[in-house]
Amino acid sequence: MIRLFHVSDVHFGAEDPDAIAWFTGLVATERPDAVIMTGDLTMRATTQEFQRGGDWLRSLDVPVTLEIGNHDIPYYWDPIRRLLAPYTRYAAVEKMIEHPLDLPGITVVPLKTIARAQWRWNWSKGRVSSGSLRRALSMIEKAPKGDAILVAAHHPLIEGGTRGTAKTRHGDVALNALAEAGAHAVLSGHVHDPFDVPVERGGRIIRMIGAGTLSKRTRATPAAFNELRIQNGQIEAIARTHTSASSKPIEEAVAAGEA
């Protein structure tokens, strides 16, 4: 069995030190096979925040792959840098961004869902470009036959029933294409609450699995991350929340009012 910790939205600059210490301790004692981080490592994309976030991820001492979130590029108050040089502060984490993981029977496929600018007011929402989707589909096509294929994105491709929203443009089209190509699940963050929603597309089931946050910016759920257990092509997603120290399937956490 492969065990993965799926974490998102740590927001260094607005992080929850207790939640981070809790997560770090669990990694040290339970030793997951890898950590998948689905974006918003930082709050304001500053060099210092990336340095702190990178130092933390390296301290986990397990393989890590990182996708970029909307908070990981400069925001409206720095429009020149956002439009012309949004990635210049990534030095501390560059080697972890979309880093391939060597996991038997599992292929992790990155899918970028952020954009420097959009034709709408709220640029924090998601967008899947045709180029990003093509790259993801190409990686799925090259994946070993029989692998469990996990797509790692920051924004949910369609809404997962949480308080926060992604409103990802072209997300539904992307979800259809990923399902048709053989992806089994799309891992995401952004909304700060866990969810696990099976979606039927073209006669196939593809799961949308969202992680909570380890920041102080919680919503309906306490600080949380997901544990993924993968065996014989089956994926079990467990929401692990900080204040309750609970570990249960995400749908049970939702039913219990924890999400």
N, C-alpha and C positions, 0 to 999 in steps of 0.2 A: 504494500500500500504506500502511495505517495501522499505526504501531508504538506500542504501549502498554507501559509498565512497570507491572507489577502487584506491589505491595509490601505487606507486612503485618507486624504484630507487631514494631514497632521498639522499643517499650517504653522510651521515655525515662525514665530512672531506673535502667534496667538495660541500656541500649543498648551496642552494640559500636562504639566510635568508629572503628575501622579499617574495619569493614563499612560504616558510614554514609559515611565518606570515599570508599570505593570506589564505592558507589552514586552519590553526589553527582558524582563525577568522570565516571562513565559518562553520567549525564544531561547534563552540560555538554558532553561531546564528541560524543555520539550524538544528542542532541536528539529524544527521543521526542515523539510528538504529544500525549501526556498521561500523567499518573501516576494510577493508581487505587490508593488505600490502603484495605485492607479491615480496618481496626480494630486496636485495642490500640496506638495511638500512644504511650500512656503506660503506666507501671507501676502507679501508685497514684492516678491521676486528680487529682494536685495541680495547683494553679494554675501553679507553676513548670514542671512537666513539660509541661503544655499550651503554655506560652509557648515553651519550648525546641523542642517539636515543631512548633508553628506557624511559628516563625522558620525552622526547617530546611525545611519544606515550601515556604514562600514563597521561600527562597533558591534553590530548584531552577529557578525562572523558566520553568516550563512549566505548562499548565493542570493542576489537581489536583482530584480529588474524593475525599472522605473518608467512610468509613462508621465507625460507632462500635463498639468491641469491649467485651467484659465488663470489661477492666481500665480502661476509660475512664469508668466510674462508680464512686463510692466503694464500698469493700468492707465486709466485716462489721465491721471495727473502727470504722466511722463509720455506724452503721445509721440514725440520724436523717436525716443528709444523703442517704444512699442512697435512702431511701424518700420523703422529702419534697422534696428539692432536688438531684437527682442531676446536673442539667445546668448548675449555676450557675458552673462553672469553665471553661466552654467558650469564653470570650470570644476567646481568641487564635486559635481555629480555626473559629469559628462560621460564617464565610462560606464555608468549604471543605466543611462537612458536607453531603453529598448534593448538592454543587454540580453542576448540569447541564453536560455537556461538549458542545461544538459540534464533532462529528466526522462528516464525511460518510460515510454508509452505516452508522453505528454508533449504537445507542441503549444507554446505560448506565442501568440501573434499580436503584435502591437497595432493599434488603430488610433491615429491622431484625430481628436475631435475638437481641437481649439483652433482659433483663427485670429490673426492680428486685427482684422477689421471685418465687420459684417454690415449688410444693409438693413440694420435695425438698431434700436437704441441700446439694448442690453447685450453687450458683447461677451458677457459671462456665460451665455447659453452655448449649447453645442452646435457643431457643424462638421459634417463628414464630407470632405472634398472628394472629387472623383479620383484624384491621384492617391490619396490615402487609402481609399477603398481598393483600388487596383493593387497597391502594394500588399495589402492584407490578403486579398484573394490569391495573389501569386504565391505568398508564403503558405497558405492553406493547400494549394495545389502541390507544393513540393514536400508537404509533411509526410512522414512515413505512414503507410497504410495501417489503419487500426489505432492510430494515436487518438487520445482525447484532445480535442483542439479547443483551447481557451483563448478568446480574443480579449486583450487588455486595452481598455479605453478609459478616458476620464468621465465622460458624460454617458448616462444611460441613453441608449439609442431611441427608445420610446419610454413613455412614463411608466414608472413601476408602482404607482399608487402611494407614493410618499408625499409628505407635506411640501418638501422642496421639489422643484421641477427642473428639467433639463431643456425641454423644447428644442431638441436637437434637429436641426435642418438636415434633410436627406437621411435621417436616422432610420426611418421605416424602410426605405429603399435599401439601405445598407444591411439592415437586419435580414431582409429577404435574401439578398445576395449571399450573405455569410451562411445562412441556413442551407441554401441550395448548394453551396460549396462544401458543406460538411462540418461546419463549426458546431460545437456542442454547447458552448456557453459564452456569454459576453460578460466580463467582469468590469465593474465601473465603480465610481464614487460620486462626488459632487453634491449629492442631496443630503449627506450626513446621517442617513438612516439606512439600516440593512433591509434588503428585500431579496426574494428569490421567486421569480415569476417565470413559469414555463409558457412559451409562446409558440403556437403552431404556425408554421410557414411552409407552404407547398407540401403538406403531408409529413413534414419533419417537425420535431420539437427542439427548439433552441431555448436555453435558459438565460434569463437576464439576472445576474447576481450582483447586488450592490453592497458595498461595505459602508460602515458608519464612519465616524471621525475619532481621532485621538486629540482633538483640539478642544478649546473651551466653547466652541461655536456649535454646541449640540442642539438638536431640535427635539424630535419626539423620543429619541432613544439616548440613554447614557452613552458615554464613550465606548466604542466597540470596534471590533475587527471580525473578519470571517476566517474560520478554519475550513479548508477544503480537503476532504479525504477522497482520494481517487484510486479505485481498484477495479480491475477488469472492465474498464470503460465506464464505470458508474461513478457519478460525482455526488458526494454528500456535502452540503453547505451548512455550516454551523455558525450561528451568530454568538460571539462571546463578548459579553458586556462587562464593563469595569465595576460599576457600583454594586451590582448584584452578584458579581463573580460567577455568572451563570454561563452555561454552554448548552445550547439547544438548537435544533433545526430552526432555520429562520422563520418558517411559517408558524412554528409553535411560539417563538418569541413575539411575533405579531399578534397572534391570537391571545397571548397573555397580556397584551397591552404594553409591551416593551418597545414597540416600534410603531 
